[in-house]
Amino acid sequence: MRRLGVNVWPLHTVQFSNHTQYGAWEGLPTPNEQISALVRGIEARGVLGSCDAVLSGYLGSAEQAEHITYVVDRVRRANPKALYLCDPVMGHPEKGCVVPEGVQAHHAECSAAIADVMCPNVLELGIMTGHSPANVTEVVQAARSLLGNSTRLKHVLVKHLAHAGLRPTQDFEMVLVGACEAWHIATPLLPFSRPPVGVGDLTSAIFLARLLFADSPSRALEHTASAYHAVMQATLEAKEYELQLVRAQDHLVTPPRWFAAQPLAA
């Protein structure tokens, strides 16, 4: 996000040695109360009103969820126009859930009610709606059910369709759903021996950054997919498991290959 021009105040929910999808890691969750305390400190400096958005992702404990809700409330009190994008991290479609007990329930019951944008993958969408989508039509229907249950939620970006995609063995696919419109976008899958970690974090961050720069939702989706593909290409060329963000930093801003979003029937 910083490379895209966004000033970021990071509040870490965990301090881990590595991504949990490695299967083993060291480190601890951030003390729950520290998250709220840090925001109170920022607020006391008189600058919280300059915050234009909150982005939440992996939660180290279910108790942290209440502190994220507190943060969103304090930011909106200072800046009513601030966006909240929730990336409800619960797991990877092919690897199961890797989050502490209680986090799933919070996202399913609370997150969509206060977020402006939700960015689940297809597994997380299924958990939140109680129905596992099997195709693109069902993905759109499930996303619309989230939208219909919230007066605030404006868009759902399903950031990895996996088996529910049109060409799941050939493309990485995403769907963006609003109240009256929906778009599908696909980029070629690259031949990794094991998929790199952190893709969901990358796509959520790019999408929010482009919204903050006043892109239309469909244009923000196109930039997200195009930048994602450039990072994945750089990662493949480096023969690495970790996303090569520094190597691909210029392509985050100006992707060398642009992918177009296709409107879906409303």
N, C-alpha and C positions, 0 to 999 in steps of 0.2 A: 504494500500500500504506500509506503514511503517512496519507493521508486516511481510510483505513479503520481506522486505529488501531494499525498495526504499526510498531514501531521498526525502522528499516532501517539497516544498515551497508553502503553501496554500495561495491563494489570494481569499478571499471570495467575491462573487457577491451579497450576501444578508446576513443580520444578523437577522434571524427569530427565534421566540421562539420555533417553531416546524414545522414539515412538512406541506405543504399546503393541503395535503389530509385529514388532520383532519377536514377541513372545515372552521376553524377560526385560526388566528395566529396574533401575534404582531411582530413588528420590521419593518425595512426599508431596501431597497436596498442600497448597497454600492454606494457612489457618483461615477458617471461614470468615471470621470477623475482620480480618485484615483487608478484604476486598472493600467492604463498606467504609472502613476507616480511611483507606487511601482516598476514596472519593470525597469523604467529608473534608479531608485535608486539601484536596484540589478546590472544593467549593469554598473553603475558608480563604483561599487566595483570591477569590472573586473572578475566576476564569471559567467556571463550569458552563456559563452561558455561551462560550465560544465553541463548545462541543456540538458538532453537527450530527453525530451518529454514535451508536453503541453497537459493537459486534461481539457476540458471545459464541463460544465454541465448546471445546471439551471441558467438562466439569469434573473436578476431582472428588466430589462428594455430593450427595443429594442436598445437604444443608447449604452448599454454595448457591444453589438455585435461588433461594430466598434473598441472598445478598445481591445476585444479579438483578432480581426484580427491584430491589431497593435502588440499585445504581441507575436503572432505567428511569425509575420514578424521579430521582433527584435531577438527572439530566433534563428530563422533560419539564420539570418545574422551572429550571433555569433557561431552557430553550424549547418551547412547545413545538417547534418545527423539527426537532431532532428525530432522526430515524432510528429504529431498532431492528437490526438484522440478526436473527437467531439461526445459527447453524446447530441443529439439535443432534449433536454427535452421539450416536448409539452404537455404531459399528459399521462394518463393511458388508455388502451383500453376500460376498463369498466367504467371509471369515467370521461371521457372527458378531455378537455384541461384546464390547470390551469396556464397558463403563460400570461404575459402582451401582449397587442396588439403590433404587429410588429415583435415579436420573431419568429413566424411561418414563416413569409415571409423571414426573414433573413436566416433561416436554409434552406428553400426551394430554395432560389436563390443563396446563397453565400457559405454556410458551406461546401458542398460537393466539391466545387471547390478548396478549400485550405487544406482540411483534408487528412491525410493518411489513417485513419480508421474512419468510421462512425458507431455509435451504436444506431440506432433507434429501438423502438418497432414497432409492426405492424401498429399501428395507425399513428405513426410519419413517417414511411416509406410511407404510403399511402398519407399523406399530402405532403411530399417532391416530390413524383412522379406524383401526380394527379390521382392515381389509387389505390383503396383499395383492397389489395390482399385477396383472399378468401380461398386459399390453399397454400401448400408448393411450388408447381410449380410456382404459381403467385408471391409468395414472392421472389423466386430466380430471376424471370424475372424482378421484380421491382428493386431489388438490382442491377442487371446487368445494368439496365437503368441508375442508379446513377453512376456506374463505367464507363459507356460509355460516360457520359457527363463531365468527369473530366480526365485530364491527370495525376493527382497526386494521386487520390484515389485508394488504392490497395485492401482494404477489407471492406465489410459491414457486421457487426455483428447485426443480428436482434435478439434482446435480449429478446423478449417475443412474441411468435407467437399467443397466445390466440386462437381465433376462427379459425385462419388459420392453426393451427397445425394438426398433424395426429390424436392425441388423446387429444383434448383440455380439456376434463373433467377429465382426469386421469393424464396427464403429464404437467410439465413445460418444454416448448420446445424452443430451439434456433436454428438459422441457420446462418452459416458463409459462405459468398460468396466472391470468388475472380474472377478474369477474366476468369480462365479456370477450376476452381474447386469449389465445394460447399460441406459443411458438415452439417449434422443434428445431434442434441443431445437432449436427453430427460431425465428428472429426475422425480420421482413420486411427484405428488402434495400432500401436507400434509393437514390434516383436520383443517385448521384455520377457525374460525368463521368470521374473516375478514383478508384479506391478509396484511401482514406487509408492511410498507413503506420503500423506499430506496433500493429496490432490483435492480433497474436499475443502481443506483450509484455504488452498490457493484460489479455487473458484469462488468461494464465498467472499474472500477479500477483494478480488478483482471486481466482482459484480457490484459490491457496495461502493468501491472507489469510483467506478464509472457513474453510478447513480448520483454520487455527490458532485460529480462534474457535469450534472444535468443531462447525461445521455438519456434517451428514451429507453424504456425497459428492453425492447428488442435489440437496440443498438448495444446496450450494456451486455446483453447475452452474447452477441456476436464478438465483442471485444474479449469477453471472458473465455469463450471457446477458442478463439484464435491465439490468445496469449497462453492459454493452457497447452495447446498443441506445440507451441514454440518451446515452452519449458520442457515438455516431455521429449521433444526431439533432441534438445541439448543434453538431457539426462541420459537418453539412449546412446548418444555419441560419446558421452563420457564413461559409459558402462558403469553407472552408479545406481544405487538403490534410493538415495536421498535426492530430492528434487534439486536441480542445479539452477537455483534462482539467480545467483550472482553471474554465472556464465551466460544466462539468458536475460539479464536485466534490461538491456535495450529493447529486446523483443517483447517485454511486458508492456512497454509504452507504445511501441510501433510493431505489431506482429508482422512478420514477413509474408505470411499467408493468411488471407482473410476468409473466414467461413460465414456464409449467409444463413440466417434463421428463416425457417419456412413457417408461414402461418398455418395453424390447424383449424379445422372447422369448429366453430364455437359450439 
